[in-house]
Amino acid sequence: MISKAVTMRIARVLLVLLALGFCAYSLIDQWDATVRAFEQMSVATLLGAFAAGLAGLLAWILSWRVFLAGLGSPLPVKAMYRISAISQLGKYVPGKVWALVTQMELAREYKVPRARSFGSTLLAMAASQATGLAIAAITLPLTSAAARDQYWWLFLLAPVVLACLHPRIVTWALDTLLKLVRRPPLEHPVSLPETLLGAFWAVLGWVFFGVHLWLLCEAVGGDGRGLPFLATGAYALAFVAGFLVFIAPGGIGAREAAMVLVLTPVLPAGAPIVVALASRVVLTLADLLNAGLAVLIGGRPPKRSPGDGDTDDENDENAGNENAAGGNEPVPGTLVTGTQPNKE
């Protein structure tokens, strides 16, 4: 009989392979248009956009790391990189849950309780979407009338979502969700300084993504002092719009439509779709490279003892008392009894 631990490992591998399949399909499906788009770009431009995209992804990983540590499970950067880079392939599978599920399962290898992983991921998502809306609300009304007319309702959400990042509101929302799924509440809320630090990394990620789109826009004839701000706001708005389309893998279609709408008034005819396609391919390749590097150099999970293989959610309630790195430290002031001698 196959153990539960082996079953979960097989499921994780299958999820990653499925994500890779959808990721490859998203590239092949638009291959001809993508080739034409890349023919208009110089190698230096593409490398610069690629590097900026990688930097943006890393900044978002650090944002998630702050929230996870704030909930009680600090992990090394290499471990966070491995978990996040591999799990992000799940966003290419239709539906928004696969990246979350994969991330939670990979985090369990580092003895992170699912409640903390779930909560920190939602916090990181909320921070990225809220700061993205705020950036779009600040930059686009001043630089893009088309975005202002078409997506004005999204701009109204920015202050509301930013306010919802307050630790008290976040704690109440997460505890309510955990109660609905019959899980114990969070041990303690994320503090306000930690929330601000997580939001800072999210904003820095948007800056890098803005640089990536700005380089692509310049390559197809875009110019003007406001282009960097427009590119940053355009990517932020496009990403949020794609995120809200639940079924589309990676927001494909919705993200490109929003990006083309915003960029059309400032780029030569036909150039916005070229930029949108190039952006999609560059960031998809960045995701693939991240996942590959994570497998090669990412921090490996700690070795489990023979009794750890069947650890499940039933232990999550006690996991708050575990050390995030080792997971087996007793709580201060707790008497440990019934210790058996080592049989080795």
Phi, psi and omega in degrees: 000131182285131181288162180296323180299316180295319179300317180293323178295318178297318180297321179297315179298317180296321178298316180295316179297320177297317179297319178298322179297314178293324179297314178297321180297320181297332177280314184292324183299331181244033190297311183299313179295325180294318179299316179297322180295316183288336178295338180271358183251143174279160179298320180298319179297314182295320178294320178296316179296321179296315180296319178295321178296318177298319179296321178296318178296320180294320179299321179290328175297318179293328175297313179297322180299320179298314181292321179295319177295322179297332178273357173115008181230073177291134179231154175297156182300321181297320178294316179298320180298316180298312182298309186289315184297319180287316184292334181294343174296337179296341180288347178274354174271134181308137185099156183261000189272340190292320177297320179295314181298314180297319180296317179297319182290320178293322178295331178297333178296337177259017177062035173271120179302146182299326180298318179292316180299315179299311182296316181293324179293317177297321178296316179296319177298314181298319180295317181292317181290320181294313179291327176296316177298320180296317179296316178297320181293331180277317189273319190286320179302334180272343187235345184219105177292327181297315179294321180297320182285324186273323187242029181303327183291331176291324180297327180293335180284338187305304181295329180293313182292322177297319178296327181289351177280355178301136184308321181296317180291318180298315181297316179299316182295315181292319178296324177295316178298316180295325178294322180296327179262014175061045176246155178294152179291168178296146181295322178202154182281162171287134182286165178296316176301321178293322177297317180294322179293318176298319178294325178299314179296324178296316179297318179298323175300317178298323179298314179295319177295325176296319177298318180300317181285326178298318179298319179293321180295319179296326183293336181255014174107007177284145178207179180111150181296330183276357185298318178301319179291320179296317181296319179295313179294322180296316180292319180299313180295317181296319181294316179296318179298318178293324179296325182286342176275100193295319188283320186298124178294125181064018180068021185298137182095299181294318180297315181295321180297315179294320181295316179297318180301315183288323187275341184306315183292344188245358180240156177301158181304133179084344183288323182302318180291328176297315179296317181298316179292317179298319178299314180301314183291317181300315182286330175294317177296325177296319177298317181294317178296317178303314181296319179297316178295323179298322178291323185280316188238355183297154179298127180281148179293153179296149179292137180272147172283164183306331183272357184272349190295332184256015179302133184223188183298338181296342178266355183297330182295328179268353185292339178297340179267004182263151172286136187295328182279316182256326174079000185237013179285134177288152177291137178305136178087359180262130180277125178264120182237167175071023181290128181266147177294151179290134183272354182293000000 
